[in-house]
């Protein structure tokens, strides 16, 4: 695929204390790609053991992700994360932890992104709200609904 035909690409960084990356997480990644919600274009797994030794792994090393790894390799998009990324990630990781970086194309936005580029436009800013922010908003809505007055705290 021509890079000009890509939708927006996100680098999603997930941390797992105790190196507890479970099969269900890997299955979930595979499922969202199979549904066509996103397209995994690269993945990197960095492990820091209890002694501070850092290693990294490719998705092809995980049996449950070998089909996905073959598809990613066929797309010729591997290499978004390199050795310098592994070193930087390793420096900030706590001992006995695992970090998985998943590079995904937002397939749903591909056509819009292509048309923006064709018009000479570009993405100037992109912010993803952290789950904690969304949880706070939900708590405020529930508290407001509990009062029954529809008021907003405004804080």
Buried (B, 14 or more C-beta within 10 A) or exposed (E): EEEEEBBBBBEBEEBBEEBEBEEEEBEEBBEBBEEEEBBBBBBBBBBBEEEEEBEBBBBBEBEEBEEBBEEBBEBEBBEBBEEEBBEEBBEEBEEBBBBBBBBBBBBEBBEEBBEBBEEEEEEEEEEEEEEEEEEEEEEEEEEBEEEEEEEEEEE
